[in-house]
């Protein structure tokens, strides 16, 4: 009985550590996926902001054009 108890105890501890290792591995994967998702989100936000700024600039130039005015742009 003593040997059976020792074997059972070992298997229970092994199972506990296995679950802990699996959780740590899953947490690392989730953290990496979050980094990638945040990077992609930042890229998309930057692109949308750029589009918005370009749209506002065009609208402003059109408004000035309707009033007979224009923005001086130096060409390089």
N, C-alpha and C positions, 0 to 999 in steps of 0.2 A: 504494500500500500504506500509505503514511504517513497519508493521509486516512482510509482504512478503519480503521486502528488508532485514530486519534483519535476517530472516530465510535463505534467499539465501546467505547472507554474511557469516553466520555461516557455512553453508554447503561448501562454497568455501574455507574457512579457514581450516575446518576439512579435506577436500580433500588435501589441500596443505600439512598439517602436516602428513597426511597418506602417501603421496608420499615421504616426507622426512624420515619418519620412515622406509618405505620400502627400500629406498636407503641406509640408515644406516645399516639395517639388511643385505642387499645384500653385502655391503662393508665388513662387518664383515665376512660373509661367504667366500667371495673372498680372504680376507686376510688369513683366516685359510687354505683354499685350497692351497694358494701360499706357506705357511709354510710347508705344507705336501709335496707338489711337490718339493720344494727346498731340503727338507730332503731326499726324495727319489732320487733326482738327485745326491746329494752328495754321497749317498751310492753306486749308480751305477758308478759314476766316480771313487770312491775309488776302487771298484772291478775291473774296467777296467784298472786302473793304476797298481794294484797288478798283474793282468794277464800280462801286458806289461813288468813289471819289472822281473817277473819270466821267461818270454820268452827271454828277453835280457840276463838274467843270464845263462839260458841253452845254448843260442847261444855262449856266451863268453866261457863257459866251453867246448863246442864242438870245438870251434876254438883252445883253448889251447890244447885239447886232440889230435887234428890233428898235432900239433907241438910237441907232446910228453910231454906236461906239464900238470899240474893240480893245482887246488886250494886246499890248506890244509883246511879241515873242522874238527874242534874239535867236537867230539861226546860227548854229556853229558849223 
